[in-house]
Amino acid sequence: MTETIFFTVWQTDSREKQSALVAEMRSEARVLAAKPGFLGVTVWVGLDANHRVLVEGRWASRAHFDAAAGDSAEATASRARLEELGKGEPGLFSESFQLGSQVSEATTAAESAVAFIQVWEVGTVEHQQGWLTTMRRNVGVLTDKPGLQFMRTHASEDGKRVAVYAQWRDRASLEAAVNTPEAKAGHQAMRTHGTPDGTVYKVSDVLLPNPAASLFDKVSSRWAALGFESTTITVNGIDLHVVLGGEGSPLVLLHGYPQSGEIWRFVASELAKKHRVVIPDLRGMGLSGVVSDGFDLPNVTDDMHELLGKLGLRQVAVAGHDWGAAVGAVWALRHRVDVRKFAFIESAVGGAGFESIWVFDHPNPAMTFIPFLLTDPLAESLIVGREEIFLRHLWSTFTYNKDRVPFDAWQPYIDAMKRPGLVRSSASFYRSVYAAVDRIREMIGTGKLAIPVLSVSGQASFGAGQKGFVEAFASNVVKHVVVGNSGHFVAEEQPEALMAEFRAFFDD
């Protein structure tokens, strides 16, 4: 059976409707991801004034596509929701030829990458074949130009259209290539066979078959055994996996890299005896949504702020580890009425000390993973397919009490890291940190946190050095605790010691 591609070019009349259409498509893709034969959806947003959205859906065969589209009630309702925001012109295509790597195009595109996409009206099978022949003859004038990462063409099954798109490193390299005399001449030659409707697009979302469906069941079962329920809640344009349990004053637990909310599995049940415990996976980590942007700390804190509203909560206590601690700190600074108490574990905040952690004026092998992750897309290219090797390195480097936390205990994090696109999305926390440092400094400049703050670090990790990182943004640090026989992952390496500190701090 031949793979079938479903292209739709959507016309919207404003940037706001374009964004709303993409958000609705993101929601609808969850339904598609469960269908047999679904291979993926890629959504591009037009960068020009026409506010187009282009969608490419891939199916294992025409039969699989027809079976999914044949669910008339579901398909009709989905289409109606989308058509409230735009007008689509769909068509079925089969792939004709490609240059470059689809994996690179779909999952490791740099933030600057753009795509030039055209759907040509050719009218007949003869013109379609003539167009493809002319394209193959002239494609060299593009493929020898710097910056081309990927090109793929498709011919419609009815013989009336051709779709072509090429991904470029950045807009400048695209414009330099297509504006050469040779490229313009080749483009004019193809016009003898049809008329293009093209624009410059940027990848918005890559939505692939979701192994998280079965992964969600496994994670839910593990949390259910501890008395918690798992759910998905949409906030701020992202689907967050959230675990809930217990009754009492609300307490939000935030995890860090490269983990998920399961880092709290050894303390969650005890905390739930006196608290309504809320454990979200941060965007782009764990089982939460994989998207291409929104990883700067102020935006991630907006995720948390909206989550409280969805749960009907206010004035919560928060504990955060690693990136979760940085998120918690900025959350409390940005939405000051949300957080009443805050435990900060093994971290530093961009703009308030993070920059000093990974300096290399002397050998610093522990922190080499940070500049590695900043190298987009090299990190993804080397990690994807080797997630276990990479996470074993982090476990080995940053876990001190290895008898308590053998590497086998990290299987949940390995499974999550293997989700398509998650290597890149989780690394995006590091790649986005410096874009927000000025805003964070401004927040601190208006007044450090006055709420009670507990500082916790591992003796074999940040240790006493964390004191300065916390006092950089908080004026009411009630206690600095250095936990013995622990490295970076205190909640796993010494959960009893951490639980004792939590009881004294959080149990009003």
C-alpha positions as CSV (number, residue, x, y, z in Angstrom):
1,M,0.0,0.0,0.0
2,T,1.2,3.5,-0.8
3,E,1.5,6.3,1.8
4,T,-1.2,8.9,1.3
5,I,-0.8,12.6,2.0
6,F,-3.7,14.9,2.7
7,F,-2.8,18.6,2.1
8,T,-5.1,21.4,3.1
9,V,-4.4,25.1,2.5
10,W,-6.5,27.2,4.9
11,Q,-7.3,30.8,4.3
12,T,-8.0,33.0,7.4
13,D,-8.7,36.7,7.5
14,S,-6.6,37.7,10.5
15,R,-3.6,36.8,12.6
16,E,-5.9,36.1,15.5
17,K,-8.0,33.6,13.5
18,Q,-4.9,32.0,12.2
19,S,-3.7,31.4,15.8
20,A,-7.1,30.1,16.8
21,L,-7.2,27.8,13.8
22,V,-3.8,26.3,14.7
23,A,-5.0,25.8,18.4
24,E,-8.1,24.0,17.2
25,M,-6.1,21.8,14.9
26,R,-3.8,21.0,17.8
27,S,-6.8,19.8,19.8
28,E,-8.3,17.9,16.8
29,A,-5.0,16.1,16.2
30,R,-5.4,14.2,19.5
31,V,-8.4,12.4,17.9
32,L,-6.4,11.6,14.7
33,A,-3.5,10.3,16.6
34,A,-5.6,7.4,17.8
35,K,-6.7,6.3,14.4
36,P,-5.1,3.2,12.7
37,G,-2.6,4.1,10.0
38,F,-2.1,7.7,11.1
39,L,1.5,8.7,10.5
40,G,1.5,12.4,11.5
41,V,0.3,15.9,10.9
42,T,2.6,18.9,10.3
43,V,1.1,22.4,10.6
44,W,2.7,25.5,9.1
45,V,1.7,29.1,9.6
46,G,2.1,31.6,6.8
47,L,4.4,34.6,7.6
48,D,2.8,37.0,5.1
49,A,-0.4,39.1,5.3
50,N,-2.6,36.4,3.8
51,H,-2.7,34.5,7.2
52,R,-2.6,31.1,5.6
53,V,-2.3,27.8,7.4
54,L,-1.0,24.7,5.6
55,V,-1.7,21.2,7.0
56,E,-0.1,18.0,5.9
57,G,-1.6,14.8,7.1
58,R,0.2,11.5,6.4
59,W,-1.5,8.1,6.4
60,A,-0.2,4.6,5.8
61,S,-2.6,4.1,2.9
62,R,-5.7,5.5,1.2
63,A,-7.7,2.8,3.0
64,H,-6.6,4.1,6.4
65,F,-7.4,7.7,5.4
66,D,-10.8,6.8,4.1
67,A,-11.6,4.8,7.3
68,A,-10.7,7.8,9.4
69,A,-12.6,10.3,7.3
70,G,-15.5,7.9,7.0
71,D,-16.4,8.5,10.7
72,S,-19.0,11.0,9.4
73,A,-20.3,12.4,12.7
74,E,-16.9,13.0,14.2
75,A,-15.3,14.2,10.9
76,T,-18.2,16.5,10.1
77,A,-18.2,18.1,13.6
78,S,-14.4,18.5,13.4
79,R,-14.6,20.1,10.0
80,A,-17.4,22.5,11.2
81,R,-15.3,23.7,14.1
82,L,-12.3,24.5,11.8
83,E,-14.5,26.2,9.2
84,E,-15.7,28.7,11.8
85,L,-12.1,30.1,11.6
86,G,-11.1,29.6,8.0
87,K,-11.7,28.1,4.6
88,G,-9.8,25.0,3.5
89,E,-9.0,23.5,0.1
90,P,-8.0,19.9,0.6
91,G,-6.6,17.3,-1.7
92,L,-5.0,13.8,-1.6
93,F,-1.4,13.5,-2.8
94,S,1.2,10.8,-3.2
95,E,4.9,11.5,-2.8
96,S,6.9,12.0,-6.0
97,F,10.4,12.6,-4.8
98,Q,12.3,14.1,-1.9
99,L,15.8,15.5,-1.1
100,G,17.1,15.6,2.4
101,S,15.9,14.0,5.6
102,Q,12.2,14.0,6.7
103,V,13.2,13.5,10.3
104,S,15.3,16.6,10.2
105,E,12.4,18.5,8.7
106,A,9.8,17.3,11.1
107,T,11.4,17.1,14.5
108,T,14.7,19.1,14.7
109,A,14.0,22.3,12.8
110,A,15.9,25.2,14.2
111,E,13.9,28.2,15.6
112,S,15.0,30.3,12.5
113,A,14.0,27.7,9.9
114,V,11.3,28.6,7.4
115,A,9.6,26.6,4.7
116,F,8.7,27.7,1.1
117,I,5.5,25.9,0.2
118,Q,3.6,26.0,-3.1
119,V,0.5,24.2,-4.3
120,W,0.4,24.3,-8.1
121,E,-2.8,24.1,-10.1
122,V,-1.8,22.0,-13.2
123,G,-5.2,20.9,-14.4
124,T,-4.3,17.6,-16.1
125,V,-2.2,14.5,-15.7
126,E,-0.1,15.5,-18.7
127,H,0.7,18.9,-17.2
128,Q,1.3,17.3,-13.8
129,Q,3.9,14.9,-15.4
130,G,5.4,17.9,-17.4
131,W,5.7,19.9,-14.2
132,L,7.5,17.1,-12.3
133,T,9.9,16.5,-15.2
134,T,10.7,20.2,-15.3
135,M,11.1,20.3,-11.6
136,R,13.6,17.4,-11.6
137,R,15.5,19.1,-14.4
138,N,15.8,22.4,-12.6
139,V,16.0,21.4,-8.9
140,G,19.8,21.6,-8.9
141,V,19.7,25.4,-9.0
142,L,18.3,25.2,-5.4
143,T,19.9,22.1,-4.0
144,D,23.4,23.5,-4.5
145,K,22.6,26.6,-2.5
146,P,23.6,27.1,1.2
147,G,20.8,26.7,3.7
148,L,18.6,24.2,2.0
149,Q,17.7,21.5,4.5
150,F,14.9,19.6,2.9
151,M,12.7,19.4,-0.3
152,R,9.8,17.2,-1.1
153,T,7.2,17.2,-3.9
154,H,3.8,15.5,-4.1
155,A,1.4,14.8,-7.0
156,S,-2.3,14.8,-6.4
157,E,-4.2,11.6,-7.1
158,D,-6.6,13.4,-9.5
159,G,-3.8,14.7,-11.6
160,K,-4.8,18.3,-11.1
161,R,-2.3,19.6,-8.6
162,V,1.3,19.4,-7.3
163,A,2.6,20.4,-3.9
164,V,6.2,21.2,-3.2
165,Y,7.9,22.5,-0.1
166,A,11.5,23.2,0.9
167,Q,12.8,23.9,4.3
168,W,15.6,26.4,4.7
169,R,17.9,27.2,7.6
170,D,16.5,30.8,7.7
171,R,14.6,33.3,5.6
172,A,17.8,35.0,4.3
173,S,19.1,31.8,2.8
174,L,15.7,31.0,1.2
175,E,15.5,34.5,-0.4
176,A,19.1,34.4,-1.6
177,A,18.4,31.0,-3.4
178,V,15.0,31.7,-5.0
179,N,16.0,35.2,-6.3
180,T,18.9,34.0,-8.5
181,P,18.4,34.2,-12.3
182,E,18.7,30.4,-12.6
183,A,15.9,29.8,-10.0
184,K,13.6,32.4,-11.6
185,A,14.1,30.8,-15.0
186,G,13.3,27.4,-13.6
187,H,10.2,28.7,-11.9
188,Q,9.1,30.3,-15.2
189,A,9.6,27.0,-17.0
190,M,7.3,25.3,-14.6
191,R,4.7,27.9,-15.1
192,T,4.1,26.5,-18.6
193,H,2.4,23.6,-16.8
194,G,0.5,25.4,-14.0
195,T,0.0,28.3,-11.6
196,P,1.4,28.4,-8.1
197,D,-0.1,29.7,-4.9
198,G,2.8,30.0,-2.5
199,T,4.0,31.8,0.5
200,V,6.7,31.6,3.2
201,Y,5.6,29.4,6.2
202,K,7.1,28.5,9.5
203,V,6.5,25.1,11.2
204,S,4.0,25.5,14.1
205,D,3.4,22.0,15.2
206,V,4.5,18.5,14.4
207,L,1.9,16.0,15.6
208,L,2.9,12.4,15.3
209,P,1.3,9.1,16.3
210,N,1.3,9.4,20.0
211,P,3.0,6.5,21.9
212,A,2.0,8.5,24.9
213,A,-1.4,6.9,24.6
214,S,-0.1,3.6,25.9
215,L,2.4,5.4,28.0
216,F,-0.4,7.4,29.6
217,D,-2.0,4.2,30.7
218,K,1.2,2.9,32.3
219,V,1.8,6.2,34.1
220,S,-1.8,6.4,35.2
221,S,-1.6,2.9,36.7
222,R,1.5,3.8,38.7
223,W,-0.1,6.9,40.1
224,A,-3.4,5.1,40.7
225,A,-1.5,2.6,42.9
226,L,-0.5,5.6,45.0
227,G,-4.0,7.0,45.2
228,F,-3.8,9.6,42.5
229,E,-5.7,10.2,39.3
230,S,-4.1,11.3,36.0
231,T,-5.7,13.7,33.5
232,T,-4.9,16.1,30.7
233,I,-5.8,19.8,31.0
234,T,-5.4,22.4,28.2
235,V,-4.0,25.7,29.3
236,N,-2.2,28.6,27.5
237,G,-2.3,26.7,24.2
238,I,-0.7,23.5,25.6
239,D,-2.0,20.1,26.9
240,L,-0.6,19.4,30.3
241,H,-0.5,16.0,31.9
242,V,-1.6,16.6,35.5
243,V,-1.8,14.2,38.5
244,L,-4.2,15.0,41.3
245,G,-4.7,13.5,44.8
246,G,-5.4,14.2,48.4
247,E,-7.5,16.8,50.3
248,G,-6.6,19.9,52.1
249,S,-4.6,23.1,51.3
250,P,-3.4,23.0,47.7
251,L,0.3,22.1,47.1
252,V,1.8,22.1,43.5
253,L,4.9,20.0,42.9
254,L,7.0,21.0,39.8
255,H,9.7,18.7,38.3
256,G,12.8,19.5,36.3
257,Y,15.0,18.2,33.5
258,P,15.2,15.4,32.3
259,Q,12.3,14.1,34.4
260,S,8.6,14.3,34.9
261,G,6.2,14.6,37.7
262,E,7.1,11.0,38.7
263,I,10.1,12.4,40.6
264,W,7.7,13.1,43.4
265,R,6.4,9.5,43.6
266,F,8.2,8.9,47.0
267,V,6.7,11.8,48.8
268,A,3.4,12.4,47.0
269,S,1.3,10.0,49.1
270,E,2.5,11.4,52.4
271,L,1.8,14.9,51.2
272,A,-1.7,13.9,50.1
273,K,-2.6,13.1,53.7
274,K,-2.9,16.9,54.4
275,H,-2.9,18.6,51.0
276,R,-4.6,18.6,47.7
277,V,-1.6,17.7,45.7
278,V,-1.2,18.9,42.1
279,I,1.6,17.5,40.0
280,P,1.8,18.8,36.4
281,D,4.4,17.7,33.8
282,L,5.9,20.9,32.4
283,R,5.2,21.7,28.8
284,G,7.4,19.7,26.5
285,M,8.3,17.2,29.2
286,G,6.9,14.0,30.6
287,L,3.5,13.4,29.0
288,S,2.6,17.0,28.4
289,G,2.3,18.5,24.9
290,V,5.3,18.7,22.6
291,V,5.3,22.1,20.9
292,S,7.8,24.3,19.1
293,D,7.9,27.4,21.4
294,G,6.7,29.0,24.6
295,F,9.6,27.7,26.8
296,D,10.7,31.0,28.3
297,L,10.0,31.1,32.0
298,P,7.4,33.8,32.1
299,N,5.3,31.9,29.5
300,V,5.7,28.6,31.4
301,T,4.5,30.3,34.6
302,D,1.4,31.5,32.6
303,D,0.8,27.7,32.1
304,M,0.8,27.3,35.9
305,H,-1.4,30.4,36.5
306,E,-4.0,29.2,34.0
307,L,-3.9,25.7,35.5
308,L,-4.9,27.1,38.9
309,G,-7.9,28.7,37.2
310,K,-8.9,25.5,35.5
311,L,-8.7,23.6,38.8
312,G,-10.5,26.4,40.8
313,L,-7.5,26.9,43.1
314,R,-5.9,30.1,44.4
315,Q,-3.1,30.9,47.0
316,V,-1.2,27.6,46.7
317,A,2.0,26.3,48.1
318,V,4.6,25.3,45.6
319,A,7.7,23.0,45.6
320,G,10.0,22.9,42.6
321,H,13.1,21.0,41.7
322,D,15.6,22.0,39.0
323,W,13.6,23.7,36.2
324,G,10.5,23.3,38.3
325,A,12.1,25.5,41.0
326,A,13.0,28.1,38.4
327,V,9.5,28.0,37.1
328,G,8.1,28.3,40.6
329,A,10.3,31.3,41.5
330,V,9.3,33.2,38.3
331,W,5.6,32.1,38.9
332,A,5.7,33.6,42.3
333,L,7.3,36.8,41.0
334,R,5.0,37.2,38.0
335,H,1.7,36.2,39.6
336,R,2.3,37.1,43.2
337,V,-1.2,36.4,44.5
338,D,-0.9,32.8,43.3
339,V,1.8,31.5,45.6
340,R,1.8,31.7,49.4
341,K,4.8,29.5,50.2
342,F,7.6,28.1,48.1
343,A,10.2,25.4,48.5
344,F,13.2,25.8,46.1
345,I,15.2,22.7,45.5
346,E,18.5,22.4,43.6
347,S,18.3,25.2,41.1
348,A,19.1,28.7,40.0
349,V,17.0,31.3,38.0
350,G,18.1,32.8,34.7
351,G,18.9,36.4,35.5
352,A,19.6,35.6,39.1
353,G,22.5,33.2,39.2
354,F,21.9,30.5,36.5
355,E,24.5,32.0,34.3
356,S,27.3,31.3,36.9
357,I,26.6,27.5,37.1
358,W,28.1,26.5,33.7
359,V,31.3,28.5,33.4
360,F,34.4,27.0,31.9
361,D,37.3,29.1,33.2
362,H,38.4,25.8,34.7
363,P,37.5,22.2,33.9
364,N,33.7,21.7,34.5
365,P,32.8,18.3,33.0
366,A,29.5,18.1,34.9
367,M,28.0,21.0,33.1
368,T,29.0,20.2,29.5
369,F,25.5,18.9,28.8
370,I,24.1,22.5,28.9
371,P,26.1,23.9,25.9
372,F,25.5,20.5,24.2
373,L,21.7,21.0,24.5
374,L,22.0,24.6,23.3
375,T,23.4,23.3,20.0
376,D,20.2,23.1,17.9
377,P,19.7,20.7,16.1
378,L,22.9,18.8,16.8
379,A,21.7,17.7,20.2
380,E,18.5,16.1,18.8
381,S,20.4,14.5,16.0
382,L,22.7,12.7,18.5
383,I,20.2,11.9,21.2
384,V,17.2,10.6,19.3
385,G,17.5,6.8,19.3
386,R,20.1,7.0,22.1
387,E,17.9,8.5,24.9
388,E,19.0,5.8,27.3
389,I,22.7,6.5,26.8
390,F,22.2,10.2,27.4
391,L,20.0,9.8,30.5
392,R,22.4,7.3,31.9
393,H,25.1,10.0,31.6
394,L,23.0,12.5,33.5
395,W,22.0,9.9,36.1
396,S,25.6,8.9,36.6
397,T,26.9,12.5,36.8
398,F,24.2,14.0,39.1
399,T,23.0,11.2,41.3
400,Y,25.1,10.6,44.4
401,N,23.1,8.1,46.3
402,K,23.0,5.5,43.5
403,D,22.1,2.6,45.8
404,R,18.8,4.3,46.6
405,V,18.2,5.3,42.9
406,P,19.5,2.7,40.5
407,F,19.3,3.7,36.9
408,D,16.4,1.2,36.4
409,A,14.3,3.6,38.4
410,W,14.7,6.2,35.6
411,Q,12.8,4.1,33.1
412,P,9.7,6.4,33.2
413,Y,12.0,9.3,32.1
414,I,13.6,7.2,29.3
415,D,10.1,6.3,28.0
416,A,9.0,9.9,28.0
417,M,12.1,11.1,26.3
418,K,11.5,8.7,23.5
419,R,8.3,10.5,22.6
420,P,8.6,12.2,19.1
421,G,9.9,15.7,19.5
422,L,10.4,15.6,23.2
423,V,14.3,15.7,23.1
424,R,14.0,19.1,21.4
425,S,11.1,20.5,23.4
426,S,12.7,19.6,26.7
427,A,16.0,21.1,25.6
428,S,14.1,24.3,24.7
429,F,14.0,25.3,28.3
430,Y,17.8,25.8,28.1
431,R,17.6,27.4,24.7
432,S,15.0,29.9,25.9
433,V,16.4,30.9,29.2
434,Y,18.4,33.9,28.2
435,A,15.6,35.5,26.2
436,A,13.7,36.2,29.4
437,V,16.5,37.3,31.8
438,D,15.9,41.0,31.4
439,R,12.2,40.5,32.2
440,I,13.0,38.4,35.2
441,R,15.5,41.0,36.5
442,E,12.8,43.6,36.2
443,M,10.4,41.4,38.2
444,I,13.0,41.0,41.0
445,G,13.8,44.8,40.7
446,T,10.2,45.6,41.7
447,G,10.7,43.6,44.9
448,K,12.1,40.3,45.9
449,L,9.7,37.5,47.0
450,A,8.4,38.3,50.5
451,I,6.6,35.0,50.9
452,P,8.3,32.3,53.1
453,V,10.9,30.3,51.0
454,L,12.5,27.1,51.9
455,S,15.9,26.3,50.3
456,V,16.9,22.6,49.9
457,S,20.1,21.3,48.2
458,G,22.0,18.1,48.0
459,Q,25.3,17.9,49.8
460,A,27.1,16.4,46.8
461,S,25.5,18.9,44.4
462,F,24.7,22.6,45.0
463,G,25.2,22.3,48.7
464,A,25.7,25.5,50.6
465,G,26.3,27.3,47.4
466,Q,22.6,27.4,46.7
467,K,22.1,30.1,49.4
468,G,23.1,32.9,47.1
469,F,21.0,31.7,44.2
470,V,17.9,31.8,46.5
471,E,18.6,35.1,48.1
472,A,19.0,36.6,44.7
473,F,15.2,36.6,44.3
474,A,13.8,36.0,47.8
475,S,14.0,38.2,50.9
476,N,12.3,35.8,53.4
477,V,14.3,32.6,53.2
478,V,13.2,30.8,56.4
479,K,15.7,28.0,56.1
480,H,18.6,26.6,54.0
481,V,18.8,22.9,54.2
482,V,21.7,20.8,52.9
483,V,20.6,17.2,52.6
484,G,23.4,14.7,53.3
485,N,24.2,11.7,51.1
486,S,22.4,13.3,48.2
487,G,23.2,14.7,44.9
488,H,21.0,16.7,42.6
489,F,17.9,14.5,42.8
490,V,16.9,15.0,46.4
491,A,13.3,13.8,46.1
492,E,14.5,10.4,44.9
493,E,17.8,10.1,46.8
494,Q,16.6,11.2,50.2
495,P,12.8,11.4,50.2
496,E,12.5,10.9,53.9
497,A,14.7,13.8,54.7
498,L,12.9,16.0,52.2
499,M,9.5,14.9,53.6
500,A,10.5,15.9,57.1
501,E,11.4,19.4,55.8
502,F,8.1,19.6,53.8
503,R,6.1,18.7,56.9
504,A,7.7,21.4,58.9
505,F,7.3,24.0,56.2
506,F,4.0,23.2,54.5
507,D,1.8,21.7,57.2
508,D,0.1,24.8,58.6
